[in-house]
């Protein structure tokens, strides 16, 4: 694998940056494909050896950005027309002579109540039909996402935008990045769709209580409406999709099985408590 040239489309987001770091740790000097030139410094700092700028709506620009690479990881943005970006990047990968496409999708992509999940399912279909050997990764909610609720909550409170009793099987972003580097190491992962789950189901209340304990906060976890949080602009701009997701989470949570992640990593996945202690203490 160390001789393979790896490109990461969507490298400037938190998932892409983590993948760049994991690839660097495995001996790869990856190429970061980003949409804006001002993102170049961040991806270089994360380990990108080269940076290509491309409009993700342009198959021609994406093809140019991918030419010379052997494998590509596609990390689509959330709450935007990600299925179009996925399809374009897949078409460009074939045109550029890429030999392996790895797609970051989402756990349970066919959930009809979550529109951004359905768009991921459409993107998965484009990858499977793209004519290039593929691997699809379907991660659960990130453990890091739960930690972000503290930052989004009003001062002195710990809030979630869905029922705090709902159960989730979260996964450490670093584990996802490690799996991504692992599936690129050889061709035995061609045509595999892998559900990535890192934690046995636990309630959001339990996870936020861990955060409160580590922070020394005298705050009881509570449920608020999605728009009552201090949301970043990119989520607030997609409030309809975000609110629909929160309603689904209130009804059913988001749970899965850890066996696949354990198999791929060759070890027990990192638990939420371990992630929280690593990032808070």
C-alpha positions, 0 to 999 in steps of 0.5 A: 500500500505504501506505493499506492497514491491515495486521494481524499475527496472532501479532505477538509472536513473533520472526517477527511482530516482524520483520514489524512492523519491515519493515512500518513501514520500508515506510510501514505503521503495522500493527496487532498482534494478540496473545494476552496484554496483557503482549505489548503493549509488545514489539509497540509497540516493534517498530512496531505503531501499535495492539494488539488482544488476542484468544484465537486459539481464539475466531473472535469475538474474532479477528473483532473484532481484525481489523475495520477492517483491509484485509489480514492476515498470519497467523503461527501458533505452532510445536508447538501446534495451529497449524492450528486458529489458522490456520483460525480467523484465516482465518474471522475474516478473511472475517467482518471483510471482509479482502481479502488473507490472507498465511500464514506456513507452512513449507518442504515442509509435506507432510513426513509425518515432521514433525507440525508441518509436516503441521499447517501443510499443514492450515492452508494448506488452510484458507486456500485454502478460506477465500474470501479472496484468499491468499498462502502463504509457505513459509520454510526454517529461519531462519539465526537458528535456527542461531545459537540452537544456540550459546546452547542448547549446554553451555558451551564446546561447539557442538551441534546436535540432529541430524546436523551433516553434514545440509544446510540452505538457511537464510534470513535472518529479515529477508529473510522479513519484507521479502518479507512486506511486498513481497507485501502491496504489490499484488494480483499475489501473490494465490494464490501459494505461495512457497518462501522459501530464502536459501542454497545447501545447506550443512551444519550443521557448516559453519554452526556452524564459521562461528559458532565462528570469529566467536566465537573458540571452540575448539569442534568442532561436534557432534551431541547428542540433542535433550533434551541442549540447553538448550531453551526451555520452549516447545520442551521442552513439545513434545519429541515433535514437536521430536525427530521434526523432528530425526530427519527433519533427520538423515535428509534435512536441509531444502533448497530453491531460492533462485530464488523468494526472489531474484525476490521481493527483486530481489536475492541473498538474504542468506547465512548467513555474512552473517547471522552476521557481522551478528549476532555481530560 
